[in-house]
Amino acid sequence: MATIDKVVWHTRIQGNPETRKQILTRFWIIVNFIQMNGLTKRILARSIAEIDDEFSINSDDLTDIGLELMKKAYDKWLTKVDAGMPPADIAILQRTLEKLNK
């Protein structure tokens, strides 16, 4: 099992411009996206309230397509979010998923 991303990796970074609320929201957006698209093997969270510092997305949590999506699109999406794109803009994730499902 490999950890793909973990909340604490972002909340404990000195000088991170994101607020805790923004980090939790961003995690909820990706978790909700992968769950709604059937890319997880289990429910990771039912709401943003279930996401805390110890919350993580692990390779074992994902289907094969889910893992492929994260490999191909997650860092691109994060980079765009870091550059100012609203986290709710999931177009990169959607386009990649469409390609993977062809």
Buried (B, 14 or more C-beta within 10 A) or exposed (E): EEEBBBBEEBBEEEEBEBEEEBBBBBBBBBBBBBBEBEBBEEEBBEEBEEBEBEBBBBEEBBBEBBBBBBEBBBEEBBEBBEEEBEBEEBEBBBEBBEEBEE
